[in-house]
Amino acid sequence: MNISRRAALAAAFVLGLAGTASAQVTLKYGHPNPNESIGGQFANRFAELVKEKTSGSVVVNVFPSSQLGTAKERFEGVQFGLIDFGHDSYSTVGQAVPDFGALDLPYLYRDVEHAVAATTPETSPVARELNERLKSEAQMEVLGTFLYGIRELTTSNYPVRSPDDLAGKRIRAIPVPVWIGMVEGMNAIPTPVDFAELTTALATGVIDGQENPLTAILTSNMYDSQKYLILTDHMINIIPLFVNSASLARLSPEQQTAIRDAARQAGQDILAISVAEHERLKTDLAEKGMTVISTEDGLDLEAFRTRVSEHVRAKFPEWASIIEGIQALR
C-alpha cells in the first residue's frame, strides 16, 4: 500500500477513534464509485438510514471514489478493521473466500429477480453458506446487496456485433480471475485496470474498450472516449455490502438490528432506481454521442452468451456445484 493510501486510511482511522470517544459511534465506509452513481447513491442511502434508525447514535462516514485505496486495499482495510464497511464485486470478496467469485460469473442469472434472490443469504442456500464461511475465515460478513446495473460493453472506435470483432482488442478487465476469464471469453485481450484509473486508460488509448453498468459509463464520462455502446447484457451486477465482524459486534443488539434493516432497505430502494435508470441511460448515452448496438442492429447476443459461458465454466470447473445451486433456485 503506498504512502498516500496509508495516510488516507490513517486519517479515516482517527475519525473513527474520535467518534467512539463519545456516546455516538462513527463508522467508516469506503467504496470505488462517484457519489452520483448507483453505488454512491446506495452508500449514501445506507448511511442516511443508519443515522435515522439509530436516532443518530451511529453515524456512517462515506468515502467514495476510491479515497481509501484500490479494491484490494479497501477490502483488506475492512478485513483488518481499519475500515468498517465497504462494497465491491463478489470477486473482490473472493480474496478471502475464493468461491464468492462464482457469484460474478457472466450470464449466470435468468433475470434481475433471480439475481437478487440468488445472492441474498435469506433466500439462497448458496449465498448463506458462502457468508458463513466469510464470517469464520475472514471475520467479515455480507450485510446486504444492491443492483449496480446490467453490465454492457463499450469500445473506442470500432463497432462490435460478435466476439469475432473483438479479436486482438484490449478490453479492460477488473483485476480478478473471473473478469479476466470473461473478457477472454469475449475473444478480447483482458487488460487489468483499477476503476480509479479507468477513465485515464480509455482517454490515452491504453485500452480499446471496457465493460460496466450504464450508470458508471455515464457518471465517469466514458462517452468522451467511447464511441460505441454494445448491449451484451453479459452480467446482472449485484454488489455486496460487507462489514468487519468486530465493528458490528461492538454495537448494541438494537444498533446491529438497525444497521441490518438499513442495509436491506437501502438495497430495496436502489433496486427500483437501478432498473429504471438502465432503460433511461441508453437514451442519455445516445444523446451524448454514443452509437448503441443492440440485437436489432445485428448484435449476435447468443454468440456472446454461448462463447463466454462455455469459456468461464471450463476455466472454473470447481464452481460447477455453485452454478447448479444458483440456477436451481426458483
N, C-alpha and C positions, 0 to 999 in steps of 0.2 A: 504494500500500500504506500503510495507516495506521500511526501510531506504535507501537501495541501489537503489531501484526503484525511490524513491523520488529524490535521488541525481542525477540519470541519467536524469530524467525529468527536474530538475532544471538547470543542465548543458546545456541541449538542449535549454531550455528557454532563457538562457543567450546568446547562439549562435544566437537565433532569434532576441533578442534585439540588438545585435551588428550589425546584418545585416540591421536593419531598421535605424541605425544611419546615414547611407549614402544613396545615391541615389539607391543603389542596395538593393533589398528586399530579405531576406533569409528566407526560409520556411522549416519546419521540416516534415519528412515523416518516420513514424515508422511502421515496419511490422515484421512478425514472421519468414520469410524464409531466408535460406542462399543465398548469392549473386549469386551463380551459378545456383540456382533453377529457375524454370519458374517465380515464384513470385519475386525473386530477379532480374531477367532479366527485368521483367515488370517495377518494381520501378526504376531501373537504366535507362531504356529507356525513361520512362516518364520524369525523371529529366534532361536527356540529351536533350530531345525535348523542354522542358520548357525553358532551357537556350538558345537553338537555336532560338526558335520562339519569344522570348522576347529580343533578341540581348544582352543577359547577364544581363538584368535589374532585372530578377527574378532568384534566384538560389534555388534549392531544395536540401537540405542535407538529405541523406537517412540513416536511422539507421536500418539495417537488424537484423535478428537473435534474435528477442525479446529483443534488447538492451534497449528499452523504456518500458519494462514490459510485463505482460501477455496480452492475448487478451482483457480481461475486462479492464485492466489498460490503454492499448493503446487507446481503444475505448473511454473511459471516458476522456483521455487526449485530443483527438480530439474534443469531445463534449464540453469540458470546455475551449478549446483554448490553452492548454499547448503544443499541437502538432497540426500541420496544416492539414496533410494528413495521412491516414492510409489505409491499406487494410486487410481484413479478411473475414470470412464467412458471408453470409447473416444472419445466426443465431446470430452472434455477433452483427450485426446491430439491430437485434431483441431485444436487451437490451433496445432500445429506442422506437422502433415500432415493437411489437411482430409479426405482420403479415409478416414482412420481412422474418421470419424463414421459411415460406412456400416455398420460392424460393430455399431452400436447400433440399426439400423433395427428397428421393431416387426414382429412376425410374419415374421421373416426365416428362422428356423431351424425344421427339422422337429421336433426333439426335443432333449433335453439332450446326447445323444451327438453329434449333428450339430453343435450349437453349440460344444462343446469342440473337436471336430476342425477346424471351420472357422476357429477363432480361434487355433489353435496353429501357429506357423511351421513346425514339423517335419512337420506333416501337411496344411498348407493353403498352396497356392501364393499365394493372395491375401494371407494374413497374412504370409507370408515376404517378399513384395515390398514390402508396406507397412512392415515392420520395417526393411528395408534402407534405405528412404527416410528413416525416422526417424533412423537412425544417421548418414546422410550430411548430412541437412538440419538436424538439431537436436542432434546429439551425445548422443543418448539411444537406448535400445532397450527393447523389451518383453521382460522377462526370464521372465515366467510369467503365468499366469492362474488365476482361481478362479471358481466358480459362486456368485455373490452370491445368486441365487434367481430365481424366476419372479415378474415384477412384476405386481401387481394394483392395482385402483382402489379408493379409499375416498372416502366422502362424509359430510358432517356430519349432515344431517337430511333427506335425500331418497333414496329408492331409485332405482336405475338398472337398466334392463333392455335398453335400446337407446341408440344415440347420440342419438336424439331427446330423451331425458331429460336430456341434458347441455347443451342449448341455453341460452346465457346464463349458464352456471355458470363460476365462476373456479376452474380446476384448476391446481395448482402444476406448473410445468414447470422442469426443470433448465435453467439459463440458457444453453443452447446450441441451435443451429438444429434438430437432429434431434428433441429433446424438444419444442420449441415446435411443430414440424410434426406430431408425433404427437398432441399434445393438440388441435391444430386439427382433425386427422382424426377425433378422437373427438367433434367438434362442440361443444367447450367453448372457453372463453376462456383461452388459456395465460397464466399469471401467473408469471414467473420469481422463484424464491426459492431462496437457497442452503440446503443441507441444515442448516447450523448454525442457521438462523433458522426452519426449517420448523415445528417444534412450536409456537412462539410465534405464527406466522402462522395456524396452524389454530385455536389456542385463542382468538385475538382476532377471528376471522372475516374476516381479510384475504383469505383464500381459502376456497372452499367444499369443497375436496377435494384429493386428491393421489394419486400412484401410487408404489409402492415394493415391493420384496420383503417377504414377511411378516415376516422376521426384523427388518427395520428398523421396521416398523409396531409390532411388539411391544416391542423394546428401547427405542424412543423414546417409548413410552406414548401412541401416537397414538389408541388406543382411548378415551382420555379425552375427545376432542373429535370423533371419527369414529364415527358410528353404524352405517354400512353398509360391508361389505366385498364388493366385486363382483369375481368371479373371471374377469376378462377375459383372463388369461394372455397379455397383449399383448407381453411380451418375456422371452425367456430371457436373463437378465442376466449375461453374462460380463464380469468386471472384469480389466483388465490391471495387472500389477505392472511399473512402469517404473523404470529406473535411469539415472543420469548416466554417460555413457561414460568420462569421466575418473576417476570414482570407482572404476569397475570396473577400469580399466587400471592403477591404482596398486597393485592387489593382485597377489600372485604367481599364476602359472598354476594352481597347486594350489588356492589360495583361490578363484579365479574358478570353477573347476570345482565346488568345494564349494557355492558360492552358487547356481550354476545347478541343481545337484542339489537343493538345499534348496527352491528355488522350485518345481521340478517336483513334489517330494514333498509340499510344503505344499498345492499345488493338488489333488493326488490325495486327500490326507487330508480336505480341506474339501469335496470333491465329494460324498463319501458322506454327510457330516454335513448338507450343504445340501439334498440330495434328501430325506433322511429328515425333516428339520425342516419342509419345506414342507407335508407332509401333517399333521404333528403340530400345527403352528401354526394351521392352520384351526380345529381344535378349541379350542386355547388362546385364540384371539381371540374365538371364540363365547362361551367361558366368561367372558371379560372384558366381555361385554355387546354385542358387535358382531353385527349381523344379516348372515349370509352369504348372498349371492345367487349361485347357480350356474345352469347350463343347466337343471337340474331345477326351478329356481324361476322359470323364464321368461326367463332371460338369453339374448338373441339374440347368441350369440358370433359367428356368421357375419356378422352385420351389422357388428359391430366390426371383424372381420378384413378384410372387403371394403372398408369405408369408409376405415379407417386406412391399409391397404396402398396403395390407389389414390391417396390424398392424398399420402403421403410419396414415392411413386415419381414422381408428377407434379412434386412440389416439388424433387426432387433427380435430374433426368434424367441428370446427369453420373455417377451411380453405377450405371447400368444394367449395365455390364460386370462390376462388382464383385458385384452381386447375382446375376448369371448364374453367375459363377465359384463363388460360395458355394453356390448351390442345385444346381450340378452335382456338387459334392463328395459322394461316396458312402462 
